Amino acid sequence: RGIQGATSSAEILKKLLTCVYQATENSGEVTLNAARVVAEAVHAEFLVLDIGALHRGYVELITAAMNRPLDWKTDDIAMQNIQARVRSPGVWMLTNLRGSLLLATSNRSEAAVGYATMDGDTSGGLSPIAGIDKAYLRRWLVWLEKEGPADLQPIPSLHFVNAQAPTAELRPPGAKQTDEADLMPYELLDRVERY
């Protein structure tokens, strides 16, 4: 989107940066609030897309094709990955309509052990954190929350991200899914990756 008519840095940022939160019944208020607060703090446009019906539609489609119900006990990985993949088409459509650049969210630690969903976290035209390990990224976010670059202000709203355990939110809320529980502590994961 062009920046014509924008008169302040906040208006320019709102025209240049859009954050999209894509929710299903497995998404929570904590992550929604964190995404909204951080988007507001950096003056980004914030959109919420409810992709629950799309997610359920794919589950129903494959249930009918396989002639058996899908459930979390036997089909966990497939049930998680379809939710991650359903996020991709809508955000790509929005990106194309606006002539924008879609940033992928996959990081090095998770990609190294296959904890990134192809066409989900890896979906994007540029992957700015692909070479960064998750432990470093988490420390950097705390630094950005509390100190920030010398000529810029810190972003205190990152507290809402830093205070919670990272989670893909792909399992039902009762599962209390966290990325480190699915994998291992990030510090250990990074040591394994190095050797």
mmCIF file of the C-alpha atoms, coordinates in Angstrom:
data_MODEL
# 
_entry.id   MODEL 
# 
loop_
_atom_site.group_PDB 
_atom_site.id 
_atom_site.type_symbol 
_atom_site.label_atom_id 
_atom_site.label_alt_id 
_atom_site.label_comp_id 
_atom_site.label_asym_id 
_atom_site.label_entity_id 
_atom_site.label_seq_id 
_atom_site.pdbx_PDB_ins_code 
_atom_site.Cartn_x 
_atom_site.Cartn_y 
_atom_site.Cartn_z 
_atom_site.occupancy 
_atom_site.B_iso_or_equiv 
_atom_site.pdbx_formal_charge 
_atom_site.auth_seq_id 
_atom_site.auth_comp_id 
_atom_site.auth_asym_id 
_atom_site.auth_atom_id 
_atom_site.pdbx_PDB_model_num 
ATOM 1   C CA . ARG A 1 1   ? 0.000   0.000   0.000  1.00 0.00 ? 1   ARG A CA 1 
ATOM 2   C CA . GLY A 1 2   ? 1.264   3.445   -0.772 1.00 0.00 ? 2   GLY A CA 1 
ATOM 3   C CA . ILE A 1 3   ? 2.170   5.893   1.949  1.00 0.00 ? 3   ILE A CA 1 
ATOM 4   C CA . GLN A 1 4   ? 0.647   8.915   0.211  1.00 0.00 ? 4   GLN A CA 1 
ATOM 5   C CA . GLY A 1 5   ? -1.255  11.093  2.623  1.00 0.00 ? 5   GLY A CA 1 
ATOM 6   C CA . ALA A 1 6   ? 0.593   9.813   5.690  1.00 0.00 ? 6   ALA A CA 1 
ATOM 7   C CA . THR A 1 7   ? 1.927   12.701  7.743  1.00 0.00 ? 7   THR A CA 1 
ATOM 8   C CA . SER A 1 8   ? 3.428   11.036  10.829 1.00 0.00 ? 8   SER A CA 1 
ATOM 9   C CA . SER A 1 9   ? 5.730   8.082   11.390 1.00 0.00 ? 9   SER A CA 1 
ATOM 10  C CA . ALA A 1 10  ? 2.811   6.236   13.049 1.00 0.00 ? 10  ALA A CA 1 
ATOM 11  C CA . GLU A 1 11  ? 0.644   6.723   9.941  1.00 0.00 ? 11  GLU A CA 1 
ATOM 12  C CA . ILE A 1 12  ? 3.502   5.576   7.688  1.00 0.00 ? 12  ILE A CA 1 
ATOM 13  C CA . LEU A 1 13  ? 4.063   2.454   9.798  1.00 0.00 ? 13  LEU A CA 1 
ATOM 14  C CA . LYS A 1 14  ? 0.343   1.633   9.748  1.00 0.00 ? 14  LYS A CA 1 
ATOM 15  C CA . LYS A 1 15  ? 0.440   1.732   5.944  1.00 0.00 ? 15  LYS A CA 1 
ATOM 16  C CA . LEU A 1 16  ? 3.658   -0.317  5.730  1.00 0.00 ? 16  LEU A CA 1 
ATOM 17  C CA . LEU A 1 17  ? 3.079   -3.005  8.377  1.00 0.00 ? 17  LEU A CA 1 
ATOM 18  C CA . THR A 1 18  ? 0.061   -5.252  8.852  1.00 0.00 ? 18  THR A CA 1 
ATOM 19  C CA . CYS A 1 19  ? -0.135  -7.942  11.532 1.00 0.00 ? 19  CYS A CA 1 
ATOM 20  C CA . VAL A 1 20  ? -2.669  -10.735 11.002 1.00 0.00 ? 20  VAL A CA 1 
ATOM 21  C CA . TYR A 1 21  ? -3.910  -12.931 13.858 1.00 0.00 ? 21  TYR A CA 1 
ATOM 22  C CA . GLN A 1 22  ? -5.633  -16.047 12.546 1.00 0.00 ? 22  GLN A CA 1 
ATOM 23  C CA . ALA A 1 23  ? -7.847  -17.738 15.102 1.00 0.00 ? 23  ALA A CA 1 
ATOM 24  C CA . THR A 1 24  ? -9.525  -21.107 15.484 1.00 0.00 ? 24  THR A CA 1 
ATOM 25  C CA . GLU A 1 25  ? -11.251 -22.633 18.491 1.00 0.00 ? 25  GLU A CA 1 
ATOM 26  C CA . ASN A 1 26  ? -7.747  -23.600 19.707 1.00 0.00 ? 26  ASN A CA 1 
ATOM 27  C CA . SER A 1 27  ? -6.581  -19.973 19.886 1.00 0.00 ? 27  SER A CA 1 
ATOM 28  C CA . GLY A 1 28  ? -6.603  -18.127 23.178 1.00 0.00 ? 28  GLY A CA 1 
ATOM 29  C CA . GLU A 1 29  ? -7.291  -14.637 24.492 1.00 0.00 ? 29  GLU A CA 1 
ATOM 30  C CA . VAL A 1 30  ? -3.753  -14.353 25.888 1.00 0.00 ? 30  VAL A CA 1 
ATOM 31  C CA . THR A 1 31  ? -2.104  -14.664 22.465 1.00 0.00 ? 31  THR A CA 1 
ATOM 32  C CA . LEU A 1 32  ? -4.772  -12.522 20.797 1.00 0.00 ? 32  LEU A CA 1 
ATOM 33  C CA . ASN A 1 33  ? -4.237  -9.768  23.366 1.00 0.00 ? 33  ASN A CA 1 
ATOM 34  C CA . ALA A 1 34  ? -0.428  -9.996  23.054 1.00 0.00 ? 34  ALA A CA 1 
ATOM 35  C CA . ALA A 1 35  ? -0.630  -9.734  19.266 1.00 0.00 ? 35  ALA A CA 1 
ATOM 36  C CA . ARG A 1 36  ? -3.023  -6.787  19.403 1.00 0.00 ? 36  ARG A CA 1 
ATOM 37  C CA . VAL A 1 37  ? -1.047  -4.848  22.030 1.00 0.00 ? 37  VAL A CA 1 
ATOM 38  C CA . VAL A 1 38  ? 2.294   -5.294  20.243 1.00 0.00 ? 38  VAL A CA 1 
ATOM 39  C CA . ALA A 1 39  ? 0.771   -4.364  16.863 1.00 0.00 ? 39  ALA A CA 1 
ATOM 40  C CA . GLU A 1 40  ? -0.625  -1.171  18.429 1.00 0.00 ? 40  GLU A CA 1 
ATOM 41  C CA . ALA A 1 41  ? 2.731   -0.397  20.075 1.00 0.00 ? 41  ALA A CA 1 
ATOM 42  C CA . VAL A 1 42  ? 4.570   -0.534  16.737 1.00 0.00 ? 42  VAL A CA 1 
ATOM 43  C CA . HIS A 1 43  ? 1.721   1.322   14.971 1.00 0.00 ? 43  HIS A CA 1 
ATOM 44  C CA . ALA A 1 44  ? 0.873   -1.613  12.685 1.00 0.00 ? 44  ALA A CA 1 
ATOM 45  C CA . GLU A 1 45  ? -2.528  -2.300  11.232 1.00 0.00 ? 45  GLU A CA 1 
ATOM 46  C CA . PHE A 1 46  ? -4.022  -5.271  13.120 1.00 0.00 ? 46  PHE A CA 1 
ATOM 47  C CA . LEU A 1 47  ? -6.430  -7.719  11.499 1.00 0.00 ? 47  LEU A CA 1 
ATOM 48  C CA . VAL A 1 48  ? -8.151  -10.762 12.993 1.00 0.00 ? 48  VAL A CA 1 
ATOM 49  C CA . LEU A 1 49  ? -9.211  -13.546 10.648 1.00 0.00 ? 49  LEU A CA 1 
ATOM 50  C CA . ASP A 1 50  ? -11.390 -16.337 12.038 1.00 0.00 ? 50  ASP A CA 1 
ATOM 51  C CA . ILE A 1 51  ? -10.203 -19.404 10.136 1.00 0.00 ? 51  ILE A CA 1 
ATOM 52  C CA . GLY A 1 52  ? -12.078 -21.898 12.327 1.00 0.00 ? 52  GLY A CA 1 
ATOM 53  C CA . ALA A 1 53  ? -14.622 -22.782 9.635  1.00 0.00 ? 53  ALA A CA 1 
ATOM 54  C CA . LEU A 1 54  ? -11.833 -23.418 7.105  1.00 0.00 ? 54  LEU A CA 1 
ATOM 55  C CA . HIS A 1 55  ? -10.009 -25.648 9.597  1.00 0.00 ? 55  HIS A CA 1 
ATOM 56  C CA . ARG A 1 56  ? -13.156 -27.626 10.414 1.00 0.00 ? 56  ARG A CA 1 
ATOM 57  C CA . GLY A 1 57  ? -13.952 -27.884 6.692  1.00 0.00 ? 57  GLY A CA 1 
ATOM 58  C CA . TYR A 1 58  ? -10.662 -29.617 5.931  1.00 0.00 ? 58  TYR A CA 1 
ATOM 59  C CA . VAL A 1 59  ? -11.091 -31.997 8.872  1.00 0.00 ? 59  VAL A CA 1 
ATOM 60  C CA . GLU A 1 60  ? -14.609 -32.857 7.657  1.00 0.00 ? 60  GLU A CA 1 
ATOM 61  C CA . LEU A 1 61  ? -13.398 -33.272 4.058  1.00 0.00 ? 61  LEU A CA 1 
ATOM 62  C CA . ILE A 1 62  ? -10.667 -35.756 5.035  1.00 0.00 ? 62  ILE A CA 1 
ATOM 63  C CA . THR A 1 63  ? -12.934 -37.524 7.548  1.00 0.00 ? 63  THR A CA 1 
ATOM 64  C CA . ALA A 1 64  ? -15.366 -38.212 4.704  1.00 0.00 ? 64  ALA A CA 1 
ATOM 65  C CA . ALA A 1 65  ? -12.596 -39.249 2.273  1.00 0.00 ? 65  ALA A CA 1 
ATOM 66  C CA . MET A 1 66  ? -11.037 -41.668 4.772  1.00 0.00 ? 66  MET A CA 1 
ATOM 67  C CA . ASN A 1 67  ? -14.434 -42.869 5.980  1.00 0.00 ? 67  ASN A CA 1 
ATOM 68  C CA . ARG A 1 68  ? -13.363 -42.591 9.615  1.00 0.00 ? 68  ARG A CA 1 
ATOM 69  C CA . PRO A 1 69  ? -13.421 -39.845 12.223 1.00 0.00 ? 69  PRO A CA 1 
ATOM 70  C CA . LEU A 1 70  ? -10.178 -37.998 12.908 1.00 0.00 ? 70  LEU A CA 1 
ATOM 71  C CA . ASP A 1 71  ? -9.191  -37.489 16.536 1.00 0.00 ? 71  ASP A CA 1 
ATOM 72  C CA . TRP A 1 72  ? -6.344  -35.999 18.542 1.00 0.00 ? 72  TRP A CA 1 
ATOM 73  C CA . LYS A 1 73  ? -5.219  -39.343 19.967 1.00 0.00 ? 73  LYS A CA 1 
ATOM 74  C CA . THR A 1 74  ? -4.447  -41.010 16.623 1.00 0.00 ? 74  THR A CA 1 
ATOM 75  C CA . ASP A 1 75  ? -4.120  -38.056 14.236 1.00 0.00 ? 75  ASP A CA 1 
ATOM 76  C CA . ASP A 1 76  ? -2.340  -35.421 16.348 1.00 0.00 ? 76  ASP A CA 1 
ATOM 77  C CA . ILE A 1 77  ? 0.334   -34.200 13.893 1.00 0.00 ? 77  ILE A CA 1 
ATOM 78  C CA . ALA A 1 78  ? -2.036  -34.047 10.918 1.00 0.00 ? 78  ALA A CA 1 
ATOM 79  C CA . MET A 1 79  ? -4.666  -32.231 13.019 1.00 0.00 ? 79  MET A CA 1 
ATOM 80  C CA . GLN A 1 80  ? -2.098  -29.661 14.147 1.00 0.00 ? 80  GLN A CA 1 
ATOM 81  C CA . ASN A 1 81  ? -0.516  -29.131 10.735 1.00 0.00 ? 81  ASN A CA 1 
ATOM 82  C CA . ILE A 1 82  ? -3.753  -28.560 8.833  1.00 0.00 ? 82  ILE A CA 1 
ATOM 83  C CA . GLN A 1 83  ? -4.569  -25.693 11.198 1.00 0.00 ? 83  GLN A CA 1 
ATOM 84  C CA . ALA A 1 84  ? -1.142  -24.144 10.586 1.00 0.00 ? 84  ALA A CA 1 
ATOM 85  C CA . ARG A 1 85  ? -1.525  -24.593 6.813  1.00 0.00 ? 85  ARG A CA 1 
ATOM 86  C CA . VAL A 1 86  ? -5.029  -23.118 6.699  1.00 0.00 ? 86  VAL A CA 1 
ATOM 87  C CA . ARG A 1 87  ? -3.480  -19.809 7.821  1.00 0.00 ? 87  ARG A CA 1 
ATOM 88  C CA . SER A 1 88  ? -1.503  -19.495 4.606  1.00 0.00 ? 88  SER A CA 1 
ATOM 89  C CA . PRO A 1 89  ? -4.009  -18.946 1.746  1.00 0.00 ? 89  PRO A CA 1 
ATOM 90  C CA . GLY A 1 90  ? -5.890  -16.023 3.301  1.00 0.00 ? 90  GLY A CA 1 
ATOM 91  C CA . VAL A 1 91  ? -2.794  -14.112 4.360  1.00 0.00 ? 91  VAL A CA 1 
ATOM 92  C CA . TRP A 1 92  ? -1.250  -14.723 0.926  1.00 0.00 ? 92  TRP A CA 1 
ATOM 93  C CA . MET A 1 93  ? -4.435  -13.387 -0.698 1.00 0.00 ? 93  MET A CA 1 
ATOM 94  C CA . LEU A 1 94  ? -4.283  -10.275 1.464  1.00 0.00 ? 94  LEU A CA 1 
ATOM 95  C CA . THR A 1 95  ? -0.577  -9.886  0.622  1.00 0.00 ? 95  THR A CA 1 
ATOM 96  C CA . ASN A 1 96  ? -1.250  -10.198 -3.110 1.00 0.00 ? 96  ASN A CA 1 
ATOM 97  C CA . LEU A 1 97  ? -4.193  -7.780  -3.052 1.00 0.00 ? 97  LEU A CA 1 
ATOM 98  C CA . ARG A 1 98  ? -2.040  -5.170  -1.333 1.00 0.00 ? 98  ARG A CA 1 
ATOM 99  C CA . GLY A 1 99  ? 1.145   -5.794  -3.325 1.00 0.00 ? 99  GLY A CA 1 
ATOM 100 C CA . SER A 1 100 ? 2.917   -6.501  -0.043 1.00 0.00 ? 100 SER A CA 1 
ATOM 101 C CA . LEU A 1 101 ? 5.658   -8.805  1.212  1.00 0.00 ? 101 LEU A CA 1 
ATOM 102 C CA . LEU A 1 102 ? 4.676   -11.708 3.486  1.00 0.00 ? 102 LEU A CA 1 
ATOM 103 C CA . LEU A 1 103 ? 7.157   -12.482 6.262  1.00 0.00 ? 103 LEU A CA 1 
ATOM 104 C CA . ALA A 1 104 ? 7.480   -16.130 7.351  1.00 0.00 ? 104 ALA A CA 1 
ATOM 105 C CA . THR A 1 105 ? 7.664   -16.858 11.085 1.00 0.00 ? 105 THR A CA 1 
ATOM 106 C CA . SER A 1 106 ? 9.814   -19.998 11.221 1.00 0.00 ? 106 SER A CA 1 
ATOM 107 C CA . ASN A 1 107 ? 13.018  -19.829 13.273 1.00 0.00 ? 107 ASN A CA 1 
ATOM 108 C CA . ARG A 1 108 ? 16.210  -21.899 13.065 1.00 0.00 ? 108 ARG A CA 1 
ATOM 109 C CA . SER A 1 109 ? 15.719  -23.986 16.227 1.00 0.00 ? 109 SER A CA 1 
ATOM 110 C CA . GLU A 1 110 ? 12.269  -25.206 15.324 1.00 0.00 ? 110 GLU A CA 1 
ATOM 111 C CA . ALA A 1 111 ? 13.061  -25.714 11.639 1.00 0.00 ? 111 ALA A CA 1 
ATOM 112 C CA . ALA A 1 112 ? 16.169  -27.760 12.527 1.00 0.00 ? 112 ALA A CA 1 
ATOM 113 C CA . VAL A 1 113 ? 14.052  -30.399 14.262 1.00 0.00 ? 113 VAL A CA 1 
ATOM 114 C CA . GLY A 1 114 ? 11.034  -30.304 11.958 1.00 0.00 ? 114 GLY A CA 1 
ATOM 115 C CA . TYR A 1 115 ? 8.812   -28.295 14.304 1.00 0.00 ? 115 TYR A CA 1 
ATOM 116 C CA . ALA A 1 116 ? 7.953   -25.875 11.507 1.00 0.00 ? 116 ALA A CA 1 
ATOM 117 C CA . THR A 1 117 ? 4.946   -26.660 9.332  1.00 0.00 ? 117 THR A CA 1 
ATOM 118 C CA . MET A 1 118 ? 5.672   -26.543 5.613  1.00 0.00 ? 118 MET A CA 1 
ATOM 119 C CA . ASP A 1 119 ? 3.227   -24.059 4.081  1.00 0.00 ? 119 ASP A CA 1 
ATOM 120 C CA . GLY A 1 120 ? 2.422   -22.859 7.619  1.00 0.00 ? 120 GLY A CA 1 
ATOM 121 C CA . ASP A 1 121 ? 5.251   -21.168 9.574  1.00 0.00 ? 121 ASP A CA 1 
ATOM 122 C CA . THR A 1 122 ? 7.449   -21.418 6.474  1.00 0.00 ? 122 THR A CA 1 
ATOM 123 C CA . SER A 1 123 ? 4.924   -19.606 4.282  1.00 0.00 ? 123 SER A CA 1 
ATOM 124 C CA . GLY A 1 124 ? 6.250   -16.240 3.165  1.00 0.00 ? 124 GLY A CA 1 
ATOM 125 C CA . GLY A 1 125 ? 8.405   -14.413 0.671  1.00 0.00 ? 125 GLY A CA 1 
ATOM 126 C CA . LEU A 1 126 ? 11.076  -13.498 3.218  1.00 0.00 ? 126 LEU A CA 1 
ATOM 127 C CA . SER A 1 127 ? 12.033  -15.252 6.447  1.00 0.00 ? 127 SER A CA 1 
ATOM 128 C CA . PRO A 1 128 ? 13.736  -12.698 8.708  1.00 0.00 ? 128 PRO A CA 1 
ATOM 129 C CA . ILE A 1 129 ? 14.265  -14.999 11.710 1.00 0.00 ? 129 ILE A CA 1 
ATOM 130 C CA . ALA A 1 130 ? 15.041  -18.235 9.851  1.00 0.00 ? 130 ALA A CA 1 
ATOM 131 C CA . GLY A 1 131 ? 18.703  -18.117 10.885 1.00 0.00 ? 131 GLY A CA 1 
ATOM 132 C CA . ILE A 1 132 ? 18.070  -17.161 14.521 1.00 0.00 ? 132 ILE A CA 1 
ATOM 133 C CA . ASP A 1 133 ? 17.781  -19.740 17.299 1.00 0.00 ? 133 ASP A CA 1 
ATOM 134 C CA . LYS A 1 134 ? 14.747  -19.517 19.572 1.00 0.00 ? 134 LYS A CA 1 
ATOM 135 C CA . ALA A 1 135 ? 16.700  -19.059 22.830 1.00 0.00 ? 135 ALA A CA 1 
ATOM 136 C CA . TYR A 1 136 ? 18.507  -16.028 21.374 1.00 0.00 ? 136 TYR A CA 1 
ATOM 137 C CA . LEU A 1 137 ? 15.261  -14.686 19.913 1.00 0.00 ? 137 LEU A CA 1 
ATOM 138 C CA . ARG A 1 138 ? 13.562  -14.907 23.319 1.00 0.00 ? 138 ARG A CA 1 
ATOM 139 C CA . ARG A 1 139 ? 16.466  -13.058 25.019 1.00 0.00 ? 139 ARG A CA 1 
ATOM 140 C CA . TRP A 1 140 ? 16.396  -10.419 22.264 1.00 0.00 ? 140 TRP A CA 1 
ATOM 141 C CA . LEU A 1 141 ? 12.652  -9.836  22.771 1.00 0.00 ? 141 LEU A CA 1 
ATOM 142 C CA . VAL A 1 142 ? 13.209  -9.258  26.507 1.00 0.00 ? 142 VAL A CA 1 
ATOM 143 C CA . TRP A 1 143 ? 16.013  -6.790  25.669 1.00 0.00 ? 143 TRP A CA 1 
ATOM 144 C CA . LEU A 1 144 ? 13.732  -5.030  23.165 1.00 0.00 ? 144 LEU A CA 1 
ATOM 145 C CA . GLU A 1 145 ? 10.977  -4.858  25.794 1.00 0.00 ? 145 GLU A CA 1 
ATOM 146 C CA . LYS A 1 146 ? 13.222  -3.360  28.487 1.00 0.00 ? 146 LYS A CA 1 
ATOM 147 C CA . GLU A 1 147 ? 16.044  -1.490  26.720 1.00 0.00 ? 147 GLU A CA 1 
ATOM 148 C CA . GLY A 1 148 ? 15.765  -1.338  22.933 1.00 0.00 ? 148 GLY A CA 1 
ATOM 149 C CA . PRO A 1 149 ? 18.214  0.172   20.452 1.00 0.00 ? 149 PRO A CA 1 
ATOM 150 C CA . ALA A 1 150 ? 20.134  3.277   21.555 1.00 0.00 ? 150 ALA A CA 1 
ATOM 151 C CA . ASP A 1 151 ? 18.303  5.684   19.231 1.00 0.00 ? 151 ASP A CA 1 
ATOM 152 C CA . LEU A 1 152 ? 14.856  4.111   19.664 1.00 0.00 ? 152 LEU A CA 1 
ATOM 153 C CA . GLN A 1 153 ? 12.597  3.447   22.619 1.00 0.00 ? 153 GLN A CA 1 
ATOM 154 C CA . PRO A 1 154 ? 12.020  0.014   24.161 1.00 0.00 ? 154 PRO A CA 1 
ATOM 155 C CA . ILE A 1 155 ? 8.682   -1.660  23.422 1.00 0.00 ? 155 ILE A CA 1 
ATOM 156 C CA . PRO A 1 156 ? 7.177   -2.357  26.882 1.00 0.00 ? 156 PRO A CA 1 
ATOM 157 C CA . SER A 1 157 ? 4.148   -4.045  25.278 1.00 0.00 ? 157 SER A CA 1 
ATOM 158 C CA . LEU A 1 158 ? 6.404   -6.990  24.412 1.00 0.00 ? 158 LEU A CA 1 
ATOM 159 C CA . HIS A 1 159 ? 5.852   -7.991  28.042 1.00 0.00 ? 159 HIS A CA 1 
ATOM 160 C CA . PHE A 1 160 ? 2.601   -9.599  26.879 1.00 0.00 ? 160 PHE A CA 1 
ATOM 161 C CA . VAL A 1 161 ? 4.603   -11.845 24.534 1.00 0.00 ? 161 VAL A CA 1 
ATOM 162 C CA . ASN A 1 162 ? 7.548   -12.465 26.862 1.00 0.00 ? 162 ASN A CA 1 
ATOM 163 C CA . ALA A 1 163 ? 5.376   -13.362 29.880 1.00 0.00 ? 163 ALA A CA 1 
ATOM 164 C CA . GLN A 1 164 ? 3.850   -16.407 28.199 1.00 0.00 ? 164 GLN A CA 1 
ATOM 165 C CA . ALA A 1 165 ? 5.366   -19.716 27.192 1.00 0.00 ? 165 ALA A CA 1 
ATOM 166 C CA . PRO A 1 166 ? 5.656   -19.915 23.388 1.00 0.00 ? 166 PRO A CA 1 
ATOM 167 C CA . THR A 1 167 ? 2.885   -22.031 21.921 1.00 0.00 ? 167 THR A CA 1 
ATOM 168 C CA . ALA A 1 168 ? 1.686   -22.864 18.446 1.00 0.00 ? 168 ALA A CA 1 
ATOM 169 C CA . GLU A 1 169 ? -1.870  -23.148 19.853 1.00 0.00 ? 169 GLU A CA 1 
ATOM 170 C CA . LEU A 1 170 ? -2.665  -25.967 17.475 1.00 0.00 ? 170 LEU A CA 1 
ATOM 171 C CA . ARG A 1 171 ? -4.107  -28.440 20.009 1.00 0.00 ? 171 ARG A CA 1 
ATOM 172 C CA . PRO A 1 172 ? -7.346  -27.860 21.951 1.00 0.00 ? 172 PRO A CA 1 
ATOM 173 C CA . PRO A 1 173 ? -6.937  -25.454 24.908 1.00 0.00 ? 173 PRO A CA 1 
ATOM 174 C CA . GLY A 1 174 ? -7.244  -28.273 27.466 1.00 0.00 ? 174 GLY A CA 1 
ATOM 175 C CA . ALA A 1 175 ? -3.962  -29.726 26.170 1.00 0.00 ? 175 ALA A CA 1 
ATOM 176 C CA . LYS A 1 176 ? -2.092  -26.648 27.484 1.00 0.00 ? 176 LYS A CA 1 
ATOM 177 C CA . GLN A 1 177 ? 0.335   -26.949 24.566 1.00 0.00 ? 177 GLN A CA 1 
ATOM 178 C CA . THR A 1 178 ? 3.714   -25.250 24.746 1.00 0.00 ? 178 THR A CA 1 
ATOM 179 C CA . ASP A 1 179 ? 6.516   -25.438 22.213 1.00 0.00 ? 179 ASP A CA 1 
ATOM 180 C CA . GLU A 1 180 ? 9.121   -26.485 24.787 1.00 0.00 ? 180 GLU A CA 1 
ATOM 181 C CA . ALA A 1 181 ? 6.887   -29.314 26.091 1.00 0.00 ? 181 ALA A CA 1 
ATOM 182 C CA . ASP A 1 182 ? 6.509   -30.566 22.509 1.00 0.00 ? 182 ASP A CA 1 
ATOM 183 C CA . LEU A 1 183 ? 10.260  -30.332 21.885 1.00 0.00 ? 183 LEU A CA 1 
ATOM 184 C CA . MET A 1 184 ? 12.653  -29.706 24.771 1.00 0.00 ? 184 MET A CA 1 
ATOM 185 C CA . PRO A 1 185 ? 13.883  -26.552 26.541 1.00 0.00 ? 185 PRO A CA 1 
ATOM 186 C CA . TYR A 1 186 ? 15.193  -24.112 23.909 1.00 0.00 ? 186 TYR A CA 1 
ATOM 187 C CA . GLU A 1 187 ? 18.620  -23.816 25.537 1.00 0.00 ? 187 GLU A CA 1 
ATOM 188 C CA . LEU A 1 188 ? 19.037  -27.612 25.299 1.00 0.00 ? 188 LEU A CA 1 
ATOM 189 C CA . LEU A 1 189 ? 17.664  -27.672 21.772 1.00 0.00 ? 189 LEU A CA 1 
ATOM 190 C CA . ASP A 1 190 ? 20.238  -25.092 20.705 1.00 0.00 ? 190 ASP A CA 1 
ATOM 191 C CA . ARG A 1 191 ? 23.076  -27.122 22.258 1.00 0.00 ? 191 ARG A CA 1 
ATOM 192 C CA . VAL A 1 192 ? 21.872  -30.253 20.434 1.00 0.00 ? 192 VAL A CA 1 
ATOM 193 C CA . GLU A 1 193 ? 21.661  -28.299 17.197 1.00 0.00 ? 193 GLU A CA 1 
ATOM 194 C CA . ARG A 1 194 ? 25.263  -27.084 17.575 1.00 0.00 ? 194 ARG A CA 1 
ATOM 195 C CA . TYR A 1 195 ? 26.649  -30.636 18.010 1.00 0.00 ? 195 TYR A CA 1 
# 
